[in-house]
């Protein structure tokens, strides 16, 4: 799996999940539980991941949508 977005912005994570889902790209959010437990410090960001085969397509889709990617 590869990371396409890393953020504490819940709205952004939700939007990107929907955007990828509409394009038929499955994604998973990692570190959501840990991020909630650490509170408002924002030290641990959530990571939105896709399978390796979908990474380039997901990255292109986010760039077209003017959403920066983590790599």
Secondary structure, 3 states (H helix, E strand, C coil): CEEEEEECCHHHHHHHHHHHHHCCCCCEEECHHHHHHCHHHCCCCEEEEECHHHHHHHHHHHHHCCCCCCC
